[in-house]
Every structure is written in structure tokens, then in C-alpha cells.
């Protein structure tokens, strides 16, 4: 496992970055994905990013951003030294921003839907998707993660999750006092009404910001309309991408405003205690 020079490990899934920013500048990259064509997808996203005029602290891509959501990991999965993660690390260093995205990874004969948080210096940490989409057979091909990931970056505590994890509020329960919950997704149009509602619910129940990025386009696995968004702790949408269109969406969120609201109305102090069996 690699981690940023500004960071140190508190435990295996908790990392601290010493730099602090009250305002976190987020860029959502809502993009189409060519199924299985890593080079085409990296070029496409690179071209999209080349049109950006806003300096972002964190750039968020989609689930399996380099291949599309596929149940053929034996064909498309890469190692951590493969093209996708190498590209993320190089882009982070070139642009000077952190990146969040998931990649299809092969490791020791197993396959993972792995979300990476890549720091601006190109170092990274990761989270393996906990809830595998059994309806689509993901649980037959991939190995589920066992531990959450909380990253501290620029003074923000960020929780990383992937797509189907959105349906399971116990897993996202804010027992870590995180500030921003990030979902990278390939959420189909057939269940878009759920995608429209649950990011708002996760934000309100966890008293946090939510940044949820979904792909657009279509392939053999489904049709996707995007609706990427940033939501505040009141369930209010601060920024939303254009439906059915590749685009960049910029948003700024405030840590001091979030913490002031938590102090004013600290309802998480009254939450029930429970333990997850993992």
C-alpha cells in the first residue's frame, strides 16, 4: 500500500493529510465509457479534462472508469501497475489534483472493483467495493471488500464508496465523523429514480456532503443517463451535471459551514450503537 508524503497511517483504513483547506473544490467528470477499450477511455477523459478551466482539489470519475462495468474481468482487469492506475497517478501529478475513481483490478488470482483515491503527488490508497451487484452477477466474478476507507485530505475526512454501496445505509453510517461521502457509479437509467433520491438521503442521515458521479452512454450492460451531483447535509443539491451528456461539473463546499451545522444540531450524538459483522 502506498500513501502520500503528507499523510500517515492511523490504522489500515484511515489516513491523515496534514494540509488543511476550508473550501474543497470538486470537479465531477460525467463521461461515457467504451466497453473494454482502456486506451479510448483514457484519451476521452483526458480530452474532457483538457477543457477544464477550474482548478480543482479533487476530480471524481466513475465506476470502472477505464473499462465500463463488465463481468469479464479475465479480459479487462489490470494489475495496479496497469494503464488505468498509472494514468490516474500521472494525471494527478500533472494537474496537481487528487483523483477518485474505481478500476477493475486483478490481484493474486482474484478480481476486485477497487476505488482508488490518488493524491496530487501520485501516491494512492484504495477501497474494495463491499456490496457486489448480485443482480448482475458481480458477486460471482469479484471479491467483496471487508473494510471501509476514510481518507483525510486537506483537512477533510472523505469516505469512499462504489455504486451499489449506495443502497446500504448501515455501511455508510457516519461512525467515523467523515465530512464528504464519495460515490463513483455506473447506475443504469432503469433505476435512475433511486439514484435521484438516495444520495440526498445519505447526506441528510450522515450530516455530510455527498458527491455522486455516474456515467452516461450505453453498452451491452445497460443505458446510463448520468445525473451526477453534489449534495449538502440538508439534502440540497449544490451542483448537478447535465443529463445524458458528457460534461464537467464544478462545485465548492465548505468545511466550516458543515461543522457549524453539526454543532448547532448534533443529532448524530443520539444515533444507535451497533457493530457490523464483516
C-alpha positions as CSV (number, residue, x, y, z in Angstrom):
1,X,0.0,0.0,0.0
2,X,1.3,3.4,-0.9
3,X,0.4,6.7,0.7
4,X,1.1,10.4,0.4
5,X,4.2,12.1,1.8
6,X,1.9,14.5,3.7
7,X,0.0,11.6,5.2
8,X,0.5,8.9,7.9
9,X,-1.5,5.8,8.7
10,X,-3.6,5.7,11.8
11,X,-4.9,2.2,11.0
12,X,-5.2,0.2,7.9
13,X,-8.2,2.1,6.6
14,X,-7.6,5.6,8.0
15,X,-5.2,8.1,6.6
16,X,-4.3,11.7,7.6
17,X,-3.1,14.5,5.4
18,X,-1.6,17.5,7.4
19,X,-2.6,20.2,5.0
20,X,-6.0,21.9,5.5
21,X,-8.5,23.8,3.4
22,X,-11.9,25.1,4.5
23,X,-13.1,25.2,0.9
24,X,-12.8,21.9,-1.1
25,X,-13.1,22.4,-4.8
26,X,-14.6,19.4,-6.6
27,X,-14.8,18.5,-10.3
28,X,-17.3,15.8,-11.4
29,X,-16.4,14.1,-14.6
30,X,-19.5,12.6,-16.1
31,X,-18.3,10.6,-19.1
32,X,-19.3,7.8,-21.5
33,X,-17.2,4.7,-21.4
34,X,-16.2,2.5,-24.3
35,X,-16.7,-1.1,-23.0
36,X,-13.3,-2.8,-22.6
37,X,-11.3,-0.2,-24.5
38,X,-8.9,1.3,-21.9
39,X,-6.9,3.4,-24.4
40,X,-10.1,5.0,-25.8
41,X,-11.4,5.8,-22.4
42,X,-8.2,7.3,-21.1
43,X,-8.0,9.5,-24.2
44,X,-11.6,10.5,-23.9
45,X,-11.3,11.6,-20.3
46,X,-8.0,13.3,-20.9
47,X,-9.7,15.4,-23.7
48,X,-12.6,16.3,-21.3
49,X,-10.1,17.4,-18.6
50,X,-8.2,19.5,-21.1
51,X,-11.3,21.7,-21.5
52,X,-11.5,22.4,-17.8
53,X,-10.8,26.0,-16.6
54,X,-11.3,25.5,-12.9
55,X,-8.6,24.4,-10.5
56,X,-10.0,21.5,-8.5
57,X,-8.7,19.9,-5.3
58,X,-10.5,16.6,-6.1
59,X,-11.5,15.2,-9.5
60,X,-14.0,12.4,-9.4
61,X,-14.5,9.9,-12.3
62,X,-16.9,6.9,-12.5
63,X,-17.0,3.3,-11.5
64,X,-14.7,1.1,-13.6
65,X,-13.9,4.3,-15.5
66,X,-11.4,2.8,-17.9
67,X,-13.3,-0.3,-19.0
68,X,-17.0,0.1,-18.2
69,X,-18.9,-2.1,-15.8
70,X,-18.3,-5.7,-17.0
71,X,-18.5,-9.2,-15.8
72,X,-15.5,-10.2,-17.9
73,X,-12.6,-9.3,-15.5
74,X,-10.5,-12.1,-17.0
75,X,-10.4,-10.0,-20.2
76,X,-10.3,-6.5,-18.9
77,X,-8.8,-6.4,-15.3
78,X,-5.4,-4.9,-14.8
79,X,-2.8,-5.0,-12.0
80,X,-2.0,-1.9,-10.0
81,X,0.8,-1.3,-12.5
82,X,-1.6,-1.3,-15.4
83,X,-2.6,1.6,-17.7
84,X,-5.6,2.9,-15.7
85,X,-4.0,3.4,-12.3
86,X,-0.7,4.6,-13.9
87,X,-2.7,7.2,-15.9
88,X,-4.5,8.3,-12.7
89,X,-1.3,8.8,-10.9
90,X,0.3,10.7,-13.8
91,X,-2.7,12.9,-14.2
92,X,-2.8,13.7,-10.5
93,X,0.8,14.8,-10.6
94,X,0.5,16.8,-13.8
95,X,-2.7,18.6,-12.8
96,X,-1.9,18.9,-9.2
97,X,-5.3,17.5,-8.0
98,X,-6.4,14.3,-6.2
99,X,-8.5,11.8,-8.2
100,X,-11.2,9.3,-7.1
101,X,-12.3,6.5,-9.4
102,X,-12.8,2.8,-9.5
103,X,-10.8,0.3,-11.6
104,X,-11.2,-3.4,-12.4
105,X,-8.1,-4.9,-10.6
106,X,-6.6,-8.4,-10.6
107,X,-4.6,-9.4,-7.6
108,X,-3.3,-12.8,-6.5
109,X,-5.8,-14.6,-8.8
110,X,-8.8,-12.6,-7.5
111,X,-10.7,-9.7,-9.1
112,X,-11.8,-6.5,-7.3
113,X,-13.9,-3.5,-8.1
114,X,-11.4,-1.2,-6.5
115,X,-11.9,2.5,-5.8
116,X,-8.7,4.5,-5.7
117,X,-8.0,7.8,-4.0
118,X,-4.9,9.2,-5.7
119,X,-3.1,12.2,-4.1
120,X,-1.7,15.0,-6.1
121,X,1.8,13.5,-5.7
122,X,0.7,10.3,-7.4
123,X,0.5,8.2,-4.2
124,X,-2.7,6.3,-3.6
125,X,-4.9,4.4,-1.2
126,X,-7.9,2.1,-2.0
127,X,-11.2,0.7,-1.1
128,X,-12.6,-2.6,-2.5
129,X,-16.4,-2.4,-3.2
130,X,-18.2,-4.0,-0.3
131,X,-21.6,-4.7,-1.9
132,X,-21.3,-6.6,-5.1
133,X,-24.2,-6.3,-7.5
134,X,-25.6,-9.9,-7.4
135,X,-28.5,-9.0,-9.7
136,X,-25.8,-8.5,-12.4
137,X,-23.6,-11.4,-11.3
138,X,-20.8,-9.2,-9.9
139,X,-20.6,-11.4,-6.8
140,X,-19.7,-14.4,-9.0
141,X,-16.7,-12.7,-10.6
142,X,-15.4,-10.3,-8.0
143,X,-14.3,-10.5,-4.3
144,X,-16.0,-8.2,-1.9
145,X,-14.1,-5.7,0.3
146,X,-14.1,-6.1,4.0
147,X,-13.1,-2.7,5.3
148,X,-14.3,0.9,4.8
149,X,-11.8,3.6,3.8
150,X,-11.6,7.0,5.3
151,X,-9.1,9.4,3.9
152,X,-8.1,12.8,5.3
153,X,-7.2,15.2,2.6
154,X,-6.7,18.9,3.0
155,X,-8.3,18.7,6.4
156,X,-11.4,16.9,5.1
157,X,-12.4,13.4,6.1
158,X,-13.6,11.6,3.0
159,X,-15.3,8.2,2.8
160,X,-15.0,6.3,-0.5
161,X,-17.8,4.0,-1.7
162,X,-18.8,2.4,-5.0
163,X,-22.2,2.4,-6.8
164,X,-24.4,-0.4,-5.2
165,X,-23.0,0.5,-1.8
166,X,-25.4,3.5,-2.0
167,X,-28.3,1.2,-1.2
168,X,-26.9,0.1,2.2
169,X,-27.1,2.9,4.8
170,X,-25.6,0.8,7.6
171,X,-22.3,0.6,5.6
172,X,-22.2,4.3,5.1
173,X,-23.2,5.1,8.7
174,X,-21.1,8.1,9.8
175,X,-19.3,6.5,12.8
176,X,-16.0,7.9,11.5
177,X,-17.1,11.6,11.6
178,X,-16.3,12.0,7.9
179,X,-17.3,15.2,6.0
180,X,-17.6,14.0,2.4
181,X,-19.1,10.8,1.1
182,X,-18.0,9.9,-2.4
183,X,-19.8,7.5,-4.7
184,X,-18.4,6.5,-8.1
185,X,-21.0,4.7,-10.1
186,X,-22.4,3.0,-13.2
187,X,-26.0,3.4,-12.3
188,X,-28.5,2.4,-15.0
189,X,-31.3,4.5,-16.3
190,X,-33.8,1.8,-15.3
191,X,-33.2,2.6,-11.7
192,X,-32.5,6.3,-12.1
193,X,-35.3,7.3,-9.7
194,X,-33.3,5.5,-6.9
195,X,-30.1,7.4,-7.9
196,X,-32.1,10.6,-7.7
197,X,-33.1,10.1,-4.1
198,X,-30.5,8.0,-2.2
199,X,-27.6,10.5,-2.4
200,X,-29.8,13.0,-0.7
201,X,-30.8,10.5,2.0
202,X,-27.2,9.5,2.7
203,X,-26.2,13.2,3.0
204,X,-29.1,14.0,5.4
205,X,-28.8,10.9,7.6
206,X,-25.0,11.2,7.9
207,X,-24.9,15.0,8.1
208,X,-22.3,15.3,5.4
209,X,-21.7,16.3,1.8
210,X,-22.2,13.7,-0.9
211,X,-20.5,13.8,-4.3
212,X,-22.0,11.1,-6.5
213,X,-20.7,10.6,-10.1
214,X,-22.5,8.5,-12.6
215,X,-21.6,7.7,-16.2
216,X,-23.6,8.4,-19.4
217,X,-24.0,6.5,-22.7
218,X,-24.9,2.8,-23.3
219,X,-23.2,-0.5,-23.8
220,X,-24.1,-4.2,-23.6
221,X,-24.6,-4.0,-19.9
222,X,-27.0,-1.0,-19.8
223,X,-28.0,2.5,-20.5
224,X,-26.9,5.4,-18.3
225,X,-28.2,9.0,-18.0
226,X,-25.7,10.5,-15.5
227,X,-27.3,12.9,-13.1
228,X,-24.1,13.3,-11.2
229,X,-24.4,15.7,-8.3
230,X,-23.0,17.3,-5.1
231,X,-25.5,17.4,-2.2
232,X,-25.2,19.2,1.2
233,X,-26.1,18.0,4.7
234,X,-29.7,19.3,4.2
235,X,-30.2,17.2,1.1
236,X,-30.0,20.3,-1.1
237,X,-28.3,19.8,-4.5
238,X,-25.5,22.3,-4.8
239,X,-24.4,21.2,-8.3
240,X,-25.7,18.7,-10.9
241,X,-24.5,17.6,-14.2
242,X,-26.5,17.7,-17.5
243,X,-28.5,14.5,-18.1
244,X,-27.3,12.3,-20.9
245,X,-24.3,14.4,-21.7
246,X,-20.6,14.2,-21.1
247,X,-19.6,17.2,-19.1
248,X,-17.6,18.6,-16.3
249,X,-19.4,20.0,-13.2
250,X,-17.6,22.2,-10.7
251,X,-18.6,22.7,-7.0
252,X,-17.1,24.3,-3.9
253,X,-18.1,23.0,-0.4
254,X,-17.3,24.5,3.0
255,X,-16.0,22.5,6.0
256,X,-16.7,25.4,8.4
257,X,-20.3,25.6,7.3
258,X,-20.7,21.8,7.8
259,X,-19.2,21.8,11.2
260,X,-21.2,24.8,12.4
261,X,-24.4,23.0,11.5
262,X,-23.2,19.9,13.3
263,X,-22.5,21.9,16.4
264,X,-25.9,23.6,16.1
265,X,-27.9,20.4,15.6
266,X,-25.7,17.4,16.7
267,X,-28.2,14.7,16.1
268,X,-25.6,12.1,15.3
269,X,-24.8,12.0,19.0
270,X,-28.1,10.3,19.6
271,X,-27.5,7.6,17.0
272,X,-27.9,3.9,17.9
273,X,-24.7,1.9,18.6
274,X,-24.2,-1.2,16.6
275,X,-21.4,-3.4,15.2
276,X,-21.0,-4.8,11.7
277,X,-20.2,-8.4,11.2
278,X,-17.6,-8.4,8.4
